[in-house]
Structures are given as structure tokens and as C-alpha cells.
Amino acid sequence: MKVALGSTKISESQSNVKTCPKCGGKKELIVNIAGEGRKVPCLCHCESEKYERLQETEEQKQKMLRLEKLRSHSLMGKQFENCTFENFELNNQNKGMYKLGKNYCKNWQEMKERNMGLLLYGSPGTGKTFLAFCIANGLLDYMIPVIAISSIGLLNRIKETYDSWGREGEIEIINNLKNASLLVLDDLGAENNTSWAKEKIYEIIDSRYRDGKPCIITTNLTREGLKKKLTGDDGISRTYDRIVEMCYPIEIRGQSRRIETAKEKEEVIKKLIN
């Protein structure tokens, strides 16, 4: 029972306390202060329940505000916010992927402690990106700081800082990447094959490696193709070596969803024509 502020000195004859007409609970208490009985207001049962409901509502509001802030800092594009396990269209081909993603989130603490990431590779349109962003959104729902962005998008953000902030802007982005508990780097290998791009990708991967923070990486390249793409001008595959040490490689196979979507659209157009 919660006691409200304020008190009034009372005598024995005034010791009857008020009760709530709704729940019958006491709205006043008699407390002994320095040998004198004092009447103090308190919350009855229904007022206590109302107070607790208000507290729960406020806590939920604050949680949503924190989640919104996390999402705004996740760098995730709006088109990926609907990549959730609830929107996962299960079939015989992808049920293993679904189970993998759900269990990764369920066992996140262990994944984090062991620096266990994933390297999802395979043909375009097989659901690698969808799975990676399902994991990102799943962890964000549990207030886990996640950054999820394509390699091209990330490098473009770094370039954009040069005109306004110079090196300081780049450092801030790298620090934000380091602070995220999980980094989802989508479509690695699609970026321009320049020395600058390779250097930045290495800096990002290496900082995660040194901080013991996991990554989930998707690529349309084969493992050998990714290794070749990331190998520096000196012929050393240090970036790829870091990745395979941090991320367990999983080949994602199956019918391309993009081809299936194109076929569905073709059928719609045929109906319009006929």
C-alpha cells in the first residue's frame, strides 16, 4: 500500500480512517510518530492498481522511445523494417534458415560472448538479406544496439562526411559501428573494387574483431570469390581471414525469390492483357 505525502495530528476519538467507497480499501492510515498517533493519506486498492497501470504505461512509452532511437541509429533503410520473423513466409526450403535466425536471437548472449557471427553466402534472391535483417529487427526488439546496412551504403556514408566533417566524420561513423553490439553488413563484395574501399572494409571488420563484437555478413559471391574481392594490393587476404574467424560460413541455396516475384508479376500482366 502506497502512502501519500502529508499528515495530520489526531486524538484517539479521531482515529477512524476513511475507506474507499469503490473497493473498501483504506484511504488513511494511523502511524505513530514520537508517541503520537497521526493520520496519513494512502492509496486504496483501486488507486494502487490505477497507479501501477500508469507506471506500466509510462515504462512502455519510454521503452518505445528508446527503441525508436535505437532504430534511428541502426542505419537500417525503411524497406528492411518489415523483415521480421512474423513476416517470414515458411516453406520446405527456408525453414532451416528460419530456425537458424530465431535460435541466433534466442541465444544472443552466448553468440555475443563467443563473438559468433554468420557469413551467409549464395546466389542472389535466396533470402540471405531477409534473414540477416530479421535477426537485426529481432534483436532491436529486445533493445540490443544493432547497425544494419549494405557495404555500399556504409562506404557512401563515410564519403559523404568528407565534404562536411573531414576525417572527424569518418571517425564518428567507425566509433558508432564499434559501439553496436551487432553489425549486419549486407551485400559485401558489391562495392567498387578500389584500394580505398578495401581499406575501409578492413578497418571496420578489424575493429569488430579486436573488440570481440560479432558481425553478420551477406554476399552474393562464393567464398573464394569474396576472398579474391577483399584481397589487398599486397596479395594478403587479411580481411577475409578476419571474417571467417569471426563468422561461421553458411551457404544459402534455393529458388530465387526475385525470379518467383517476376513470374508472379508476369502472370498479373498477362491477365491485364487478356
C-alpha positions as CSV (number, residue, x, y, z in Angstrom):
1,M,0.0,0.0,0.0
2,K,1.4,3.4,-1.1
3,V,1.3,6.3,1.5
4,A,0.8,9.8,0.1
5,L,2.5,12.9,1.4
6,G,1.2,15.0,4.3
7,S,-0.1,14.1,7.8
8,T,-2.4,15.4,10.5
9,K,-2.1,15.0,14.3
10,I,-5.2,13.2,15.7
11,S,-6.6,12.2,19.0
12,E,-8.0,8.7,20.0
13,S,-11.5,9.9,19.2
14,Q,-10.5,10.8,15.7
15,S,-8.8,7.5,14.9
16,N,-11.5,6.3,12.4
17,V,-9.9,6.2,9.0
18,K,-11.6,6.9,5.6
19,T,-12.3,4.0,3.3
20,C,-12.8,3.9,-0.5
21,P,-16.5,3.5,-1.5
22,K,-15.4,1.6,-4.6
23,C,-13.0,-1.1,-3.3
24,G,-13.5,-0.7,0.5
25,G,-9.8,-0.2,1.0
26,K,-8.3,2.2,3.5
27,K,-7.6,5.7,2.2
28,E,-5.9,6.7,5.5
29,L,-3.5,5.1,8.0
30,I,-2.7,5.8,11.6
31,V,1.1,6.0,12.2
32,N,2.9,6.6,15.5
33,I,5.3,9.5,15.4
34,A,7.1,10.5,18.6
35,G,4.4,8.7,20.7
36,E,1.6,10.5,18.9
37,G,-0.9,8.9,16.5
38,R,-1.1,10.7,13.2
39,K,-3.4,10.2,10.3
40,V,-1.7,10.0,6.9
41,P,-3.4,9.6,3.5
42,C,-2.7,6.4,1.5
43,L,-3.8,4.8,-1.8
44,C,-6.6,2.3,-1.6
45,H,-6.6,-0.9,-3.7
46,C,-8.2,0.6,-6.8
47,E,-6.0,3.7,-6.6
48,S,-2.9,1.5,-6.3
49,E,-3.9,-0.5,-9.3
50,K,-4.5,2.7,-11.3
51,Y,-1.1,4.0,-10.2
52,E,0.6,0.7,-11.3
53,R,-1.2,0.8,-14.7
54,L,0.0,4.4,-15.2
55,Q,3.6,3.3,-14.3
56,E,3.4,0.4,-16.8
57,T,2.1,2.7,-19.5
58,E,4.9,5.2,-18.9
59,E,7.5,2.4,-18.8
60,Q,6.2,1.1,-22.2
61,K,6.2,4.6,-23.6
62,Q,9.9,5.1,-22.5
63,K,10.7,1.6,-24.0
64,M,9.2,2.6,-27.3
65,L,11.1,5.9,-27.3
66,R,14.4,4.0,-26.7
67,L,13.5,1.5,-29.4
68,E,12.7,4.3,-31.8
69,K,16.1,5.9,-31.0
70,L,17.9,2.6,-31.5
71,R,16.2,2.1,-34.8
72,S,17.1,5.6,-35.9
73,H,20.8,4.9,-35.1
74,S,20.7,1.4,-36.8
75,L,21.2,3.0,-40.2
76,M,18.6,0.5,-41.5
77,G,16.7,1.5,-44.6
78,K,12.9,1.7,-44.3
79,Q,12.4,-1.1,-46.8
80,F,14.1,-3.5,-44.3
81,E,11.9,-2.7,-41.3
82,N,9.4,-5.2,-42.4
83,C,12.0,-8.0,-42.5
84,T,10.7,-9.8,-39.4
85,F,10.2,-13.4,-38.3
86,E,6.5,-12.6,-38.2
87,N,6.6,-11.9,-42.0
88,F,8.7,-14.9,-42.8
89,E,6.9,-17.0,-45.4
90,L,7.9,-20.5,-44.4
91,N,8.4,-23.3,-46.9
92,N,10.4,-26.6,-47.1
93,Q,13.4,-24.7,-48.5
94,N,13.7,-21.9,-45.9
95,K,12.5,-23.5,-42.6
96,G,16.2,-24.2,-41.7
97,M,17.0,-20.5,-42.2
98,Y,14.0,-19.5,-40.1
99,K,15.1,-21.8,-37.2
100,L,18.7,-20.5,-37.5
101,G,17.7,-16.9,-37.2
102,K,15.3,-17.5,-34.3
103,N,17.8,-19.5,-32.4
104,Y,20.5,-17.0,-33.0
105,C,18.4,-14.3,-31.4
106,K,17.3,-16.7,-28.6
107,N,20.9,-17.5,-27.8
108,W,22.2,-14.0,-28.4
109,Q,24.1,-13.7,-25.1
110,E,26.1,-16.7,-25.9
111,M,26.7,-15.6,-29.5
112,K,27.9,-12.2,-28.2
113,E,30.2,-13.7,-25.6
114,R,31.8,-16.1,-28.1
115,N,31.9,-13.5,-30.9
116,M,29.9,-15.8,-33.1
117,G,28.8,-14.2,-36.3
118,L,27.5,-15.6,-39.6
119,L,28.7,-15.4,-43.2
120,L,25.6,-16.0,-45.4
121,Y,26.6,-16.6,-49.0
122,G,24.9,-17.8,-52.1
123,S,23.1,-16.8,-55.3
124,P,21.1,-13.6,-55.4
125,G,17.5,-13.7,-54.2
126,T,17.7,-16.7,-51.9
127,G,16.7,-14.8,-48.8
128,K,20.1,-14.0,-47.2
129,T,19.4,-10.3,-46.7
130,F,15.9,-11.0,-45.4
131,L,17.2,-13.5,-42.8
132,A,20.0,-11.1,-41.7
133,F,17.6,-8.2,-41.2
134,C,15.1,-10.5,-39.4
135,I,17.8,-11.1,-36.9
136,A,18.6,-7.4,-36.7
137,N,15.0,-6.5,-36.1
138,G,14.6,-9.4,-33.7
139,L,17.4,-8.1,-31.5
140,L,16.3,-4.5,-31.8
141,D,13.0,-5.5,-30.3
142,Y,15.0,-6.7,-27.2
143,M,16.8,-3.3,-27.1
144,I,20.0,-4.7,-28.4
145,P,22.0,-2.0,-30.3
146,V,22.3,-3.2,-33.9
147,I,23.6,-1.4,-37.0
148,A,22.4,-3.0,-40.3
149,I,23.4,-1.5,-43.6
150,S,24.8,-2.6,-47.0
151,S,28.5,-2.3,-47.6
152,I,27.9,0.2,-50.5
153,G,25.6,2.3,-48.2
154,L,28.1,2.3,-45.4
155,L,31.0,3.4,-47.7
156,N,28.8,6.1,-49.2
157,R,28.0,7.5,-45.7
158,I,31.7,7.7,-45.0
159,K,32.4,9.5,-48.2
160,E,29.6,12.0,-47.5
161,T,31.3,13.0,-44.3
162,Y,34.5,14.2,-46.0
163,D,32.9,17.3,-47.5
164,S,31.3,18.5,-44.2
165,W,33.4,17.0,-41.4
166,G,36.6,15.5,-43.0
167,R,38.3,12.8,-41.0
168,E,36.3,13.6,-37.9
169,G,33.1,12.5,-39.5
170,E,34.6,9.2,-40.6
171,I,35.9,8.5,-37.1
172,E,32.5,9.1,-35.7
173,I,30.9,6.6,-38.0
174,I,33.6,4.0,-37.2
175,N,33.0,4.6,-33.5
176,N,29.3,4.1,-33.9
177,L,30.0,0.8,-35.6
178,K,32.2,-0.2,-32.8
179,N,29.5,0.7,-30.2
180,A,26.9,-1.5,-31.8
181,S,26.5,-5.0,-30.2
182,L,25.9,-6.5,-33.7
183,L,26.9,-5.2,-37.1
184,V,24.9,-6.6,-40.1
185,L,26.8,-5.8,-43.3
186,D,24.7,-6.7,-46.3
187,D,25.9,-7.5,-49.9
188,L,29.6,-7.4,-49.1
189,G,31.6,-7.6,-52.3
190,A,29.2,-5.4,-54.3
191,E,31.1,-2.3,-53.6
192,N,33.7,-0.8,-56.0
193,N,36.9,-2.7,-56.2
194,T,39.2,0.1,-55.1
195,S,42.0,0.3,-52.6
196,W,40.1,2.8,-50.6
197,A,37.0,0.6,-50.3
198,K,39.1,-2.4,-49.3
199,E,41.0,-0.4,-46.7
200,K,37.7,0.9,-45.1
201,I,36.1,-2.6,-45.1
202,Y,39.2,-3.9,-43.4
203,E,39.2,-1.2,-40.7
204,I,35.5,-1.9,-39.9
205,I,36.0,-5.7,-39.8
206,D,39.2,-5.4,-37.8
207,S,37.7,-3.1,-35.2
208,R,34.9,-5.5,-34.6
209,Y,37.4,-8.4,-34.4
210,R,39.6,-6.6,-31.8
211,D,36.5,-5.6,-29.7
212,G,35.2,-9.1,-29.8
213,K,31.8,-8.0,-31.3
214,P,30.1,-10.2,-33.8
215,C,29.1,-9.5,-37.4
216,I,26.5,-11.0,-39.8
217,I,27.7,-10.6,-43.3
218,T,25.8,-11.5,-46.5
219,T,27.3,-11.8,-50.0
220,N,26.3,-13.0,-53.5
221,L,29.8,-14.2,-54.1
222,T,31.3,-17.6,-53.4
223,R,33.7,-17.9,-50.5
224,E,36.6,-17.9,-53.0
225,G,35.1,-15.0,-54.9
226,L,34.7,-13.0,-51.7
227,K,38.3,-13.8,-50.7
228,K,39.6,-12.6,-54.1
229,K,37.5,-9.4,-53.9
230,L,38.7,-8.4,-50.5
231,T,42.4,-9.3,-51.0
232,G,44.6,-6.2,-50.8
233,D,47.1,-4.9,-53.3
234,D,49.8,-6.7,-51.4
235,G,48.1,-10.0,-52.1
236,I,47.2,-10.7,-48.4
237,S,43.7,-11.8,-47.6
238,R,43.6,-10.3,-44.1
239,T,40.0,-9.0,-44.3
240,Y,38.6,-12.4,-45.5
241,D,40.7,-14.2,-42.8
242,R,39.2,-12.0,-40.1
243,I,35.7,-12.7,-41.4
244,V,36.0,-16.5,-41.5
245,E,37.5,-16.4,-38.0
246,M,34.5,-14.4,-36.7
247,C,31.7,-15.6,-38.9
248,Y,30.5,-19.2,-39.4
249,P,30.0,-19.6,-43.2
250,I,26.6,-20.9,-44.3
251,E,25.6,-21.3,-48.0
252,I,22.0,-20.3,-48.6
253,R,20.5,-22.3,-51.5
254,G,17.1,-22.4,-53.1
255,Q,14.9,-20.8,-55.8
256,S,15.5,-17.1,-56.2
257,R,12.6,-15.1,-54.7
258,R,13.2,-12.4,-57.2
259,I,12.6,-14.9,-60.1
260,E,9.4,-16.1,-58.4
261,T,8.2,-12.5,-57.9
262,A,9.0,-11.7,-61.5
263,K,6.9,-14.7,-62.6
264,E,4.0,-13.6,-60.4
265,K,4.1,-10.2,-61.9
266,E,4.2,-11.7,-65.4
267,E,1.0,-13.6,-64.6
268,V,-0.6,-10.4,-63.5
269,I,0.4,-8.6,-66.7
270,K,-0.9,-11.5,-68.8
271,K,-4.3,-11.2,-67.1
272,L,-4.4,-7.5,-67.8
273,I,-3.5,-8.0,-71.4
274,N,-6.0,-10.8,-71.9
